[in-house]
Amino acid sequence: MHKRKRAGDGSIRFPDLQCWNPETKVVTFVAEIDGERIDCRIKSSDLSKKFPKSSDDPLKSTISNKKALESIAIFKIEKKLFGTNGSVEICYDDFK
């Protein structure tokens, strides 16, 4: 029997929160651990290089490729690979 994980158990969740910044051309989505939010960011240029078929709308591309992006975010969070501002920066090279 598997126990359901609850808030406070250290698991990483991804609420349905993402936003697009047209000035910086960066999509941000959120990871949550024990109620603490961590911003995960990817540049639209990296999204369009990795997912060229869905590059017209960076926000939609992020949503449609959510599992791949979350996988990288989980790896970086678990390895404590945070940027200087405490966020997780995802780039094209992370997909290799």
DOLOZA-67426 format. One record per atom (N, C-alpha, C, O, CB): residue number from 1; residue in one letter; atom name; x, y, z. Coordinates in steps of 0.001 Angstrom, whole numbers, m for minus. Glycine has a CB too. Layout:
N
<pt NUM; a; CA; <X; Y; Z>>
...
//
This chain:
96
<pt 1; m; N; <839; m1173; 0>>
<pt 1; m; CA; <0; 0; 0>>
<pt 1; m; C; <892; 1248; 0>>
<pt 1; m; O; <1826; 1347; 796>>
<pt 1; m; CB; <m959; m8; 1220>>
<pt 2; h; N; <600; 2190; m890>>
<pt 2; h; CA; <1355; 3430; m980>>
<pt 2; h; C; <669; 4522; m189>>
<pt 2; h; O; <m543; 4716; m281>>
<pt 2; h; CB; <1526; 3856; m2435>>
<pt 3; k; N; <1465; 5228; 588>>
<pt 3; k; CA; <919; 6361; 1330>>
<pt 3; k; C; <947; 7592; 446>>
<pt 3; k; O; <1895; 7808; m309>>
<pt 3; k; CB; <1709; 6607; 2638>>
<pt 4; r; N; <m83; 8382; 543>>
<pt 4; r; CA; <m116; 9642; m196>>
<pt 4; r; C; <786; 10635; 510>>
<pt 4; r; O; <779; 10733; 1737>>
<pt 4; r; CB; <m1569; 10195; m316>>
<pt 5; k; N; <1541; 11350; m249>>
<pt 5; k; CA; <2404; 12369; 333>>
<pt 5; k; C; <1589; 13613; 634>>
<pt 5; k; O; <707; 14006; m131>>
<pt 5; k; CB; <3578; 12704; m609>>
<pt 6; r; N; <1902; 14213; 1750>>
<pt 6; r; CA; <1205; 15427; 2172>>
<pt 6; r; C; <2171; 16601; 2210>>
<pt 6; r; O; <3389; 16425; 2191>>
<pt 6; r; CB; <550; 15229; 3551>>
<pt 7; a; N; <1606; 17799; 2264>>
<pt 7; a; CA; <2435; 18997; 2398>>
<pt 7; a; C; <3320; 18836; 3625>>
<pt 7; a; O; <2862; 18358; 4663>>
<pt 7; a; CB; <1559; 20287; 2507>>
<pt 8; g; N; <4567; 19226; 3514>>
<pt 8; g; CA; <5503; 19088; 4613>>
<pt 8; g; C; <6342; 17831; 4526>>
<pt 8; g; O; <7186; 17584; 5387>>
<pt 8; g; CB; <4770; 19105; 5901>>
<pt 9; d; N; <6118; 17032; 3491>>
<pt 9; d; CA; <6850; 15772; 3364>>
<pt 9; d; C; <8120; 15903; 2522>>
<pt 9; d; O; <8817; 14915; 2292>>
<pt 9; d; CB; <5951; 14721; 2760>>
<pt 10; g; N; <8417; 17107; 2066>>
<pt 10; g; CA; <9624; 17335; 1280>>
<pt 10; g; C; <9476; 17054; m203>>
<pt 10; g; O; <10437; 17210; m956>>
<pt 10; g; CB; <10715; 16505; 1814>>
<pt 11; s; N; <8290; 16642; m642>>
<pt 11; s; CA; <8119; 16373; m2070>>
<pt 11; s; C; <7979; 17689; m2843>>
<pt 11; s; O; <7582; 18719; m2298>>
<pt 11; s; CB; <6883; 15470; m2310>>
<pt 12; i; N; <8315; 17613; m4111>>
<pt 12; i; CA; <8275; 18793; m4985>>
<pt 12; i; C; <6983; 18743; m5787>>
<pt 12; i; O; <6691; 17751; m6456>>
<pt 12; i; CB; <9528; 18850; m5935>>
<pt 13; r; N; <6229; 19804; m5714>>
<pt 13; r; CA; <4970; 19912; m6456>>
<pt 13; r; C; <5073; 21082; m7434>>
<pt 13; r; O; <5866; 22005; m7245>>
<pt 13; r; CB; <3754; 20103; m5483>>
<pt 14; f; N; <4263; 21019; m8468>>
<pt 14; f; CA; <4228; 22090; m9458>>
<pt 14; f; C; <2783; 22564; m9622>>
<pt 14; f; O; <2031; 22018; m10429>>
<pt 14; f; CB; <4817; 21612; m10824>>
<pt 15; p; N; <2405; 23584; m8849>>
<pt 15; p; CA; <1052; 24118; m9030>>
<pt 15; p; C; <915; 24719; m10432>>
<pt 15; p; O; <1907; 25020; m11095>>
<pt 15; p; CB; <732; 25188; m7944>>
<pt 16; d; N; <m293; 24879; m10852>>
<pt 16; d; CA; <m560; 25400; m12193>>
<pt 16; d; C; <m363; 26916; m12206>>
<pt 16; d; O; <m1311; 27682; m12379>>
<pt 16; d; CB; <m1999; 25032; m12653>>
<pt 17; l; N; <890; 27327; m12019>>
<pt 17; l; CA; <1240; 28744; m12010>>
<pt 17; l; C; <2412; 28976; m12960>>
<pt 17; l; O; <3507; 28456; m12750>>
<pt 17; l; CB; <1591; 29223; m10571>>
<pt 18; q; N; <2172; 29745; m13982>>
<pt 18; q; CA; <3225; 30128; m14903>>
<pt 18; q; C; <2896; 31494; m15473>>
<pt 18; q; O; <1731; 31873; m15592>>
<pt 18; q; CB; <3395; 29082; m16030>>
<pt 19; c; N; <3939; 32222; m15822>>
<pt 19; c; CA; <3718; 33544; m16401>>
<pt 19; c; C; <4806; 33843; m17427>>
<pt 19; c; O; <5889; 33258; m17408>>
<pt 19; c; CB; <3695; 34633; m15298>>
<pt 20; w; N; <4488; 34751; m18302>>
<pt 20; w; CA; <5371; 35160; m19394>>
<pt 20; w; C; <5738; 36625; m19193>>
<pt 20; w; O; <4865; 37466; m18976>>
<pt 20; w; CB; <4694; 34937; m20790>>
<pt 21; n; N; <7031; 36927; m19265>>
<pt 21; n; CA; <7485; 38311; m19175>>
<pt 21; n; C; <7954; 38731; m20568>>
<pt 21; n; O; <9016; 38296; m21012>>
<pt 21; n; CB; <8634; 38477; m18105>>
<pt 22; p; N; <7183; 39565; m21261>>
<pt 22; p; CA; <7545; 39956; m22625>>
<pt 22; p; C; <8797; 40832; m22704>>
<pt 22; p; O; <9447; 40888; m23748>>
<pt 22; p; CB; <6395; 40685; m23255>>
<pt 23; e; N; <9136; 41509; m21615>>
<pt 23; e; CA; <10336; 42352; m21633>>
<pt 23; e; C; <11619; 41526; m21562>>
<pt 23; e; O; <12572; 41782; m22298>>
<pt 23; e; CB; <10298; 43340; m20472>>
<pt 24; t; N; <11633; 40537; m20673>>
<pt 24; t; CA; <12835; 39693; m20527>>
<pt 24; t; C; <12776; 38459; m21420>>
<pt 24; t; O; <13776; 37764; m21599>>
<pt 24; t; CB; <13005; 39260; m19068>>
<pt 25; k; N; <11588; 38191; m21984>>
<pt 25; k; CA; <11346; 37020; m22824>>
<pt 25; k; C; <11662; 35725; m22075>>
<pt 25; k; O; <12343; 34834; m22581>>
<pt 25; k; CB; <12184; 37104; m24104>>
<pt 26; v; N; <11136; 35658; m20845>>
<pt 26; v; CA; <11339; 34511; m19964>>
<pt 26; v; C; <9988; 34017; m19456>>
<pt 26; v; O; <9118; 34803; m19080>>
<pt 26; v; CB; <12272; 34881; m18775>>
<pt 27; v; N; <9836; 32688; m19455>>
<pt 27; v; CA; <8670; 32068; m18841>>
<pt 27; v; C; <9089; 31595; m17455>>
<pt 27; v; O; <10153; 31001; m17282>>
<pt 27; v; CB; <8114; 30878; m19715>>
<pt 28; t; N; <8243; 31866; m16478>>
<pt 28; t; CA; <8479; 31418; m15112>>
<pt 28; t; C; <7342; 30493; m14710>>
<pt 28; t; O; <6168; 30817; m14888>>
<pt 28; t; CB; <8596; 32624; m14128>>
<pt 29; f; N; <7706; 29331; m14163>>
<pt 29; f; CA; <6714; 28457; m13553>>
<pt 29; f; C; <7189; 28171; m12135>>
<pt 29; f; O; <8351; 28409; m11802>>
<pt 29; f; CB; <6514; 27128; m14381>>
<pt 30; v; N; <6297; 27664; m11310>>
<pt 30; v; CA; <6584; 27559; m9886>>
<pt 30; v; C; <6712; 26113; m9435>>
<pt 30; v; O; <5912; 25257; m9813>>
<pt 30; v; CB; <5505; 28251; m9088>>
<pt 31; a; N; <7728; 25854; m8624>>
<pt 31; a; CA; <7855; 24598; m7893>>
<pt 31; a; C; <7551; 24928; m6439>>
<pt 31; a; O; <7818; 26037; m5978>>
<pt 31; a; CB; <9296; 23944; m8065>>
<pt 32; e; N; <6998; 23971; m5728>>
<pt 32; e; CA; <6659; 24199; m4337>>
<pt 32; e; C; <7146; 23024; m3490>>
<pt 32; e; O; <6875; 21863; m3798>>
<pt 32; e; CB; <5138; 24402; m4172>>
<pt 33; i; N; <7867; 23347; m2419>>
<pt 33; i; CA; <8342; 22340; m1473>>
<pt 33; i; C; <7948; 22805; m84>>
<pt 33; i; O; <8353; 23879; 360>>
<pt 33; i; CB; <9897; 22118; m1584>>
<pt 34; d; N; <7164; 21999; 592>>
<pt 34; d; CA; <6743; 22326; 1965>>
<pt 34; d; C; <6199; 23744; 2073>>
<pt 34; d; O; <6480; 24447; 3044>>
<pt 34; d; CB; <7912; 22155; 2931>>
<pt 35; g; N; <5425; 24166; 1083>>
<pt 35; g; CA; <4817; 25488; 1106>>
<pt 35; g; C; <5711; 26618; 624>>
<pt 35; g; O; <5256; 27753; 483>>
<pt 35; g; CB; <4375; 25786; 2467>>
<pt 36; e; N; <6976; 26318; 372>>
<pt 36; e; CA; <7909; 27331; m120>>
<pt 36; e; C; <7932; 27288; m1648>>
<pt 36; e; O; <8029; 26219; m2251>>
<pt 36; e; CB; <9341; 27104; 464>>
<pt 37; r; N; <7844; 28446; m2250>>
<pt 37; r; CA; <7844; 28524; m3722>>
<pt 37; r; C; <9238; 28800; m4251>>
<pt 37; r; O; <10002; 29588; m3693>>
<pt 37; r; CB; <6877; 29615; m4209>>
<pt 38; i; N; <9539; 28128; m5340>>
<pt 38; i; CA; <10803; 28344; m6044>>
<pt 38; i; C; <10449; 28662; m7489>>
<pt 38; i; O; <9772; 27880; m8156>>
<pt 38; i; CB; <11763; 27085; m5942>>
<pt 39; d; N; <10907; 29809; m7967>>
<pt 39; d; CA; <10677; 30168; m9367>>
<pt 39; d; C; <11606; 29349; m10252>>
<pt 39; d; O; <12795; 29204; m9967>>
<pt 39; d; CB; <10896; 31691; m9599>>
<pt 40; c; N; <11042; 28820; m11326>>
<pt 40; c; CA; <11802; 28087; m12334>>
<pt 40; c; C; <11648; 28867; m13636>>
<pt 40; c; O; <10530; 29159; m14063>>
<pt 40; c; CB; <11303; 26581; m12482>>
<pt 41; r; N; <12763; 29201; m14258>>
<pt 41; r; CA; <12717; 30091; m15427>>
<pt 41; r; C; <13397; 29463; m16633>>
<pt 41; r; O; <14372; 28720; m16521>>
<pt 41; r; CB; <13376; 31432; m15102>>
<pt 42; i; N; <12830; 29799; m17805>>
<pt 42; i; CA; <13451; 29403; m19067>>
<pt 42; i; C; <13226; 30510; m20087>>
<pt 42; i; O; <12129; 31058; m20192>>
<pt 42; i; CB; <12877; 28045; m19582>>
<pt 43; k; N; <14262; 30829; m20826>>
<pt 43; k; CA; <14173; 31856; m21872>>
<pt 43; k; C; <13389; 31307; m23060>>
<pt 43; k; O; <13452; 30115; m23361>>
<pt 43; k; CB; <15592; 32321; m22322>>
<pt 44; s; N; <12658; 32180; m23721>>
<pt 44; s; CA; <11877; 31752; m24886>>
<pt 44; s; C; <12780; 31226; m25995>>
<pt 44; s; O; <12381; 30334; m26744>>
<pt 44; s; CB; <11026; 32911; m25413>>
<pt 45; s; N; <13999; 31771; m26111>>
<pt 45; s; CA; <14923; 31287; m27147>>
<pt 45; s; C; <15320; 29829; m26895>>
<pt 45; s; O; <15471; 29058; m27842>>
<pt 45; s; CB; <16185; 32176; m27199>>
<pt 46; d; N; <15489; 29449; m25625>>
<pt 46; d; CA; <15808; 28060; m25298>>
<pt 46; d; C; <14608; 27148; m25532>>
<pt 46; d; O; <14765; 26014; m25985>>
<pt 46; d; CB; <16275; 27949; m23846>>
<pt 47; l; N; <13417; 27642; m25225>>
<pt 47; l; CA; <12201; 26873; m25497>>
<pt 47; l; C; <12049; 26602; m26987>>
<pt 47; l; O; <11763; 25476; m27395>>
<pt 47; l; CB; <10967; 27616; m24970>>
<pt 48; s; N; <12241; 27638; m27796>>
<pt 48; s; CA; <12041; 27472; m29241>>
<pt 48; s; C; <13128; 26599; m29882>>
<pt 48; s; O; <12877; 25938; m30890>>
<pt 48; s; CB; <12014; 28840; m29922>>
<pt 49; k; N; <14328; 26594; m29300>>
<pt 49; k; CA; <15369; 25693; m29807>>
<pt 49; k; C; <15024; 24239; m29495>>
<pt 49; k; O; <15203; 23360; m30338>>
<pt 49; k; CB; <16739; 26055; m29200>>
<pt 50; k; N; <14535; 23991; m28293>>
<pt 50; k; CA; <14231; 22623; m27878>>
<pt 50; k; C; <12904; 22133; m28440>>
<pt 50; k; O; <12787; 20970; m28827>>
<pt 50; k; CB; <14210; 22532; m26368>>
<pt 51; f; N; <11913; 22999; m28488>>
<pt 51; f; CA; <10572; 22621; m28929>>
<pt 51; f; C; <10137; 23514; m30089>>
<pt 51; f; O; <9212; 24312; m29933>>
<pt 51; f; CB; <9561; 22718; m27759>>
<pt 52; p; N; <10787; 23395; m31250>>
<pt 52; p; CA; <10510; 24315; m32365>>
<pt 52; p; C; <9074; 24282; m32878>>
<pt 52; p; O; <8586; 25290; m33389>>
<pt 52; p; CB; <11427; 24006; m33496>>
<pt 53; k; N; <8392; 23157; m32756>>
<pt 53; k; CA; <7025; 23070; m33268>>
<pt 53; k; C; <6037; 23871; m32435>>
<pt 53; k; O; <4953; 24207; m32912>>
<pt 53; k; CB; <6585; 21630; m33321>>
<pt 54; s; N; <6405; 24182; m31182>>
<pt 54; s; CA; <5481; 24925; m30322>>
<pt 54; s; C; <6071; 26247; m29868>>
<pt 54; s; O; <5781; 26721; m28769>>
<pt 54; s; CB; <5104; 24093; m29112>>
<pt 55; s; N; <6899; 26842; m30716>>
<pt 55; s; CA; <7627; 28043; m30309>>
<pt 55; s; C; <6876; 29351; m30520>>
<pt 55; s; O; <7365; 30402; m30107>>
<pt 55; s; CB; <8904; 28107; m31045>>
<pt 56; d; N; <5706; 29321; m31149>>
<pt 56; d; CA; <4973; 30566; m31403>>
<pt 56; d; C; <4526; 31262; m30125>>
<pt 56; d; O; <4509; 32491; m30059>>
<pt 56; d; CB; <3769; 30285; m32266>>
<pt 57; d; N; <4169; 30496; m29127>>
<pt 57; d; CA; <3683; 31048; m27864>>
<pt 57; d; C; <4468; 30397; m26719>>
<pt 57; d; O; <4204; 29245; m26374>>
<pt 57; d; CB; <2134; 30812; m27698>>
<pt 58; p; N; <5425; 31114; m26131>>
<pt 58; p; CA; <6267; 30524; m25090>>
<pt 58; p; C; <5494; 29972; m23886>>
<pt 58; p; O; <5881; 28954; m23312>>
<pt 58; p; CB; <7241; 31547; m24613>>
<pt 59; l; N; <4426; 30633; m23515>>
<pt 59; l; CA; <3640; 30162; m22380>>
<pt 59; l; C; <2962; 28829; m22708>>
<pt 59; l; O; <2978; 27903; m21898>>
<pt 59; l; CB; <2589; 31214; m21981>>
<pt 60; k; N; <2374; 28741; m23888>>
<pt 60; k; CA; <1749; 27482; m24310>>
<pt 60; k; C; <2793; 26383; m24486>>
<pt 60; k; O; <2532; 25219; m24179>>
<pt 60; k; CB; <971; 27681; m25622>>
<pt 61; s; N; <3965; 26750; m24976>>
<pt 61; s; CA; <5049; 25780; m25132>>
<pt 61; s; C; <5472; 25225; m23776>>
<pt 61; s; O; <5735; 24029; m23645>>
<pt 61; s; CB; <6253; 26424; m25841>>
<pt 62; t; N; <5535; 26082; m22784>>
<pt 62; t; CA; <5880; 25648; m21431>>
<pt 62; t; C; <4832; 24675; m20896>>
<pt 62; t; O; <5171; 23643; m20317>>
<pt 62; t; CB; <6010; 26861; m20490>>
<pt 63; i; N; <3582; 25004; m21091>>
<pt 63; i; CA; <2498; 24153; m20601>>
<pt 63; i; C; <2495; 22804; m21328>>
<pt 63; i; O; <2334; 21761; m20696>>
<pt 63; i; CB; <1138; 24858; m20778>>
<pt 64; s; N; <2671; 22822; m22644>>
<pt 64; s; CA; <2617; 21567; m23392>>
<pt 64; s; C; <3860; 20698; m23193>>
<pt 64; s; O; <3827; 19505; m23494>>
<pt 64; s; CB; <2440; 21858; m24862>>
<pt 65; n; N; <4938; 21269; m22697>>
<pt 65; n; CA; <6167; 20508; m22439>>
<pt 65; n; C; <6492; 20484; m20949>>
<pt 65; n; O; <7650; 20395; m20543>>
<pt 65; n; CB; <7346; 21106; m23225>>
<pt 66; k; N; <5448; 20565; m20164>>
<pt 66; k; CA; <5550; 20680; m18719>>
<pt 66; k; C; <6369; 19560; m18082>>
<pt 66; k; O; <7219; 19833; m17233>>
<pt 66; k; CB; <4179; 20700; m18121>>
<pt 67; k; N; <6136; 18319; m18467>>
<pt 67; k; CA; <6827; 17181; m17840>>
<pt 67; k; C; <8334; 17260; m18031>>
<pt 67; k; O; <9089; 17013; m17091>>
<pt 67; k; CB; <6307; 15865; m18412>>
<pt 68; a; N; <8779; 17598; m19229>>
<pt 68; a; CA; <10219; 17697; m19490>>
<pt 68; a; C; <10842; 18823; m18667>>
<pt 68; a; O; <11929; 18660; m18112>>
<pt 68; a; CB; <10482; 17930; m20992>>
<pt 69; l; N; <10163; 19953; m18588>>
<pt 69; l; CA; <10666; 21089; m17819>>
<pt 69; l; C; <10669; 20794; m16319>>
<pt 69; l; O; <11617; 21140; m15614>>
<pt 69; l; CB; <9826; 22331; m18104>>
<pt 70; e; N; <9615; 20159; m15844>>
<pt 70; e; CA; <9548; 19809; m14427>>
<pt 70; e; C; <10636; 18808; m14053>>
<pt 70; e; O; <11196; 18876; m12958>>
<pt 70; e; CB; <8170; 19239; m14084>>
<pt 71; s; N; <10928; 17901; m14937>>
<pt 71; s; CA; <11978; 16904; m14690>>
<pt 71; s; C; <13331; 17574; m14455>>
<pt 71; s; O; <14063; 17209; m13535>>
<pt 71; s; CB; <12076; 15925; m15873>>
<pt 72; i; N; <13648; 18540; m15283>>
<pt 72; i; CA; <14907; 19280; m15128>>
<pt 72; i; C; <14872; 20103; m13841>>
<pt 72; i; O; <15859; 20162; m13107>>
<pt 72; i; CB; <15160; 20203; m16356>>
<pt 73; a; N; <13739; 20731; m13575>>
<pt 73; a; CA; <13604; 21536; m12355>>
<pt 73; a; C; <13798; 20663; m11111>>
<pt 73; a; O; <14489; 21070; m10177>>
<pt 73; a; CB; <12218; 22228; m12311>>
<pt 74; i; N; <13208; 19490; m11090>>
<pt 74; i; CA; <13361; 18579; m9952>>
<pt 74; i; C; <14830; 18221; m9757>>
<pt 74; i; O; <15341; 18265; m8638>>
<pt 74; i; CB; <12520; 17298; m10158>>
<pt 75; f; N; <15508; 17866; m10846>>
<pt 75; f; CA; <16930; 17521; m10759>>
<pt 75; f; C; <17731; 18672; m10155>>
<pt 75; f; O; <18541; 18466; m9251>>
<pt 75; f; CB; <17485; 17163; m12150>>
<pt 76; k; N; <17501; 19883; m10659>>
<pt 76; k; CA; <18260; 21040; m10179>>
<pt 76; k; C; <17928; 21388; m8730>>
<pt 76; k; O; <18809; 21787; m7969>>
<pt 76; k; CB; <17992; 22244; m11068>>
<pt 77; i; N; <16673; 21239; m8352>>
<pt 77; i; CA; <16280; 21509; m6964>>
<pt 77; i; C; <16930; 20480; m6036>>
<pt 77; i; O; <17491; 20837; m5001>>
<pt 77; i; CB; <14727; 21481; m6810>>
<pt 78; e; N; <16851; 19223; m6408>>
<pt 78; e; CA; <17437; 18171; m5562>>
<pt 78; e; C; <18948; 18314; m5432>>
<pt 78; e; O; <19516; 17984; m4390>>
<pt 78; e; CB; <17103; 16796; m6126>>
<pt 79; k; N; <19600; 18801; m6479>>
<pt 79; k; CA; <21054; 19006; m6447>>
<pt 79; k; C; <21421; 20394; m5914>>
<pt 79; k; O; <22597; 20749; m5830>>
<pt 79; k; CB; <21643; 18817; m7850>>
<pt 80; k; N; <20386; 21176; m5552>>
<pt 80; k; CA; <20574; 22538; m5034>>
<pt 80; k; C; <21334; 23438; m6020>>
<pt 80; k; O; <22220; 24203; m5641>>
<pt 80; k; CB; <21324; 22487; m3703>>
<pt 81; l; N; <20957; 23316; m7278>>
<pt 81; l; CA; <21567; 24121; m8336>>
<pt 81; l; C; <20699; 25357; m8591>>
<pt 81; l; O; <19982; 25441; m9589>>
<pt 81; l; CB; <21741; 23285; m9646>>
<pt 82; f; N; <20784; 26307; m7662>>
<pt 82; f; CA; <19977; 27512; m7743>>
<pt 82; f; C; <20801; 28669; m8295>>
<pt 82; f; O; <22021; 28715; m8133>>
<pt 82; f; CB; <19405; 27868; m6369>>
<pt 83; g; N; <20119; 29597; m8945>>
<pt 83; g; CA; <20767; 30812; m9406>>
<pt 83; g; C; <21035; 31739; m8232>>
<pt 83; g; O; <20666; 31442; m7095>>
<pt 83; g; CB; <19909; 31516; m10463>>
<pt 84; t; N; <21669; 32848; m8510>>
<pt 84; t; CA; <22020; 33801; m7451>>
<pt 84; t; C; <20786; 34369; m6750>>
<pt 84; t; O; <20868; 34772; m5590>>
<pt 84; t; CB; <22847; 34939; m8030>>
<pt 85; n; N; <19662; 34405; m7430>>
<pt 85; n; CA; <18439; 34939; m6823>>
<pt 85; n; C; <17572; 33842; m6198>>
<pt 85; n; O; <16442; 34105; m5786>>
<pt 85; n; CB; <17630; 35698; m7868>>
<pt 86; g; N; <18096; 32616; m6126>>
<pt 86; g; CA; <17364; 31515; m5508>>
<pt 86; g; C; <16432; 30773; m6438>>
<pt 86; g; O; <15742; 29845; m6017>>
<pt 86; g; CB; <16588; 32022; m4372>>
<pt 87; s; N; <16404; 31170; m7700>>
<pt 87; s; CA; <15533; 30494; m8660>>
<pt 87; s; C; <16295; 29383; m9388>>
<pt 87; s; O; <17517; 29274; m9289>>
<pt 87; s; CB; <14960; 31506; m9675>>
<pt 88; v; N; <15548; 28576; m10110>>
<pt 88; v; CA; <16123; 27530; m10946>>
<pt 88; v; C; <16099; 28036; m12378>>
<pt 88; v; O; <15041; 28360; m12917>>
<pt 88; v; CB; <15343; 26170; m10801>>
<pt 89; e; N; <17266; 28098; m12982>>
<pt 89; e; CA; <17371; 28555; m14369>>
<pt 89; e; C; <17531; 27331; m15271>>
<pt 89; e; O; <18475; 26556; m15114>>
<pt 89; e; CB; <18572; 29550; m14551>>
<pt 90; i; N; <16613; 27166; m16205>>
<pt 90; i; CA; <16667; 26051; m17146>>
<pt 90; i; C; <17123; 26594; m18479>>
<pt 90; i; O; <16615; 27613; m18947>>
<pt 90; i; CB; <15287; 25332; m17272>>
<pt 91; c; N; <18090; 25914; m19101>>
<pt 91; c; CA; <18563; 26347; m20413>>
<pt 91; c; C; <18588; 25167; m21376>>
<pt 91; c; O; <18410; 24017; m20974>>
<pt 91; c; CB; <19964; 26984; m20306>>
<pt 92; y; N; <18804; 25460; m22613>>
<pt 92; y; CA; <18791; 24453; m23668>>
<pt 92; y; C; <19714; 23276; m23363>>
<pt 92; y; O; <19340; 22124; m23583>>
<pt 92; y; CB; <19188; 25083; m24983>>
<pt 93; d; N; <20906; 23553; m22863>>
<pt 93; d; CA; <21877; 22491; m22570>>
<pt 93; d; C; <21408; 21522; m21489>>
<pt 93; d; O; <21914; 20402; m21409>>
<pt 93; d; CB; <23187; 23104; m22148>>
<pt 94; d; N; <20463; 21925; m20669>>
<pt 94; d; CA; <19939; 21035; m19629>>
<pt 94; d; C; <19179; 19840; m20202>>
<pt 94; d; O; <18995; 18839; m19510>>
<pt 94; d; CB; <19031; 21810; m18699>>
<pt 95; f; N; <18741; 19931; m21445>>
<pt 95; f; CA; <17952; 18867; m22058>>
<pt 95; f; C; <18819; 17746; m22633>>
<pt 95; f; O; <18288; 16722; m23063>>
<pt 95; f; CB; <17080; 19442; m23148>>
<pt 96; k; N; <20115; 17918; m22647>>
<pt 96; k; CA; <21003; 16924; m23259>>
<pt 96; k; C; <21389; 15847; m22283>>
<pt 96; k; O; <22132; 14932; m22636>>
<pt 96; k; CB; <22247; 17583; m23801>>
//
